[in-house]
Amino acid sequence: MTDAGISWTDERVELLKKLWTDGLSASQIATELGNVTRNAVIGKVHRLGLSGRAKDKAAAEQRPRKAARAPSAPVAIPPQNRTNVIMAPVPRAPVIHVEPMLPAGDDLAIPVSERVTIMELRESMCRWPMGDPTKAEFRFCGAHSITGLPYCDHHARVAYQPVADRKRERKFARG
């Protein structure tokens, strides 16, 4: 049986079991077995369902150990680099050039007969809501919508304002 190129012969598995029950760490077992990583030992122990370990470390202490290395000093990471999240580019909405904004009157040039309920609304119809959604009289504009947009020409001009106009309106509002 092989695990990612590692040959686990019956003899190696038996030695792994013995070393594990003797209380050796996965790193020590990997060193003892040779040609195997600590993670491969941990994976094999898990797949074999081994759990019991020696309570006294006497057997483990008899084996040669690697010299313990001094802990490394903590590294200061600048605040802007402390994240491990990769940000995906945000898709930008298409730029829509529209004429200057008209007054927002819902009744402007939309006859009541053209207004539609949600059940009458079709793909090519303007989806601009008109009125109070809690009332029975609530309707959508229903006029022919611009290809690729949910609104007719009039409501598109209301909904999609050029950036320059929005900035100018904010400047005057603070003003």
C-alpha positions, 0 to 999 in steps of 0.5 A: 500500500502506498500513500502519495509515493510512500511505501508502507510495507507491513514491517514499516506499519508494524514499526510505526505502531510500536513507535506510536505506542511507545510515545514517540512524536510523529516527527521522531517516528518519521526520522526513525522510519526514514524517507517519510514526512511527519505529515505522512506519519500523522495521516497513517496513524489516523487511517490506522485508527491508532490512539493509545500512546505511552503514558511515560516518556521513558521509551521515547526519551531513550531515542535520540532527539534533534537539538531544540532550536531557539524560538525565532523573534516575532516579526512585525508585519505592517498593518496593510499586509496583515490580511490573508484574504485575496480580493477579487476584482470587482466587475464595473457596471457599464457606463450609461450616458443619459441626458440630464435628469428630469423632474422625478414626477411619476405621472410624467407622460405615463398614462394610467392605462399603460401601467401594469401589475407585477403579473402583467410585467414582461421583459421588455417593459419598464420596471419603475415602481409607481405608488405605494407597494402596500396599496392595491393601486400599486403598478409599474410603469410598463412603457417599453424599456431600453434594451439591456436596462430595466427602465424606459428612457424617462426612468433611466434618466431618473435612475442613472445620473452622470457622476459629474451631476451627482457630485455637483448636486452634493456640493450644492446641497452642502453649500 
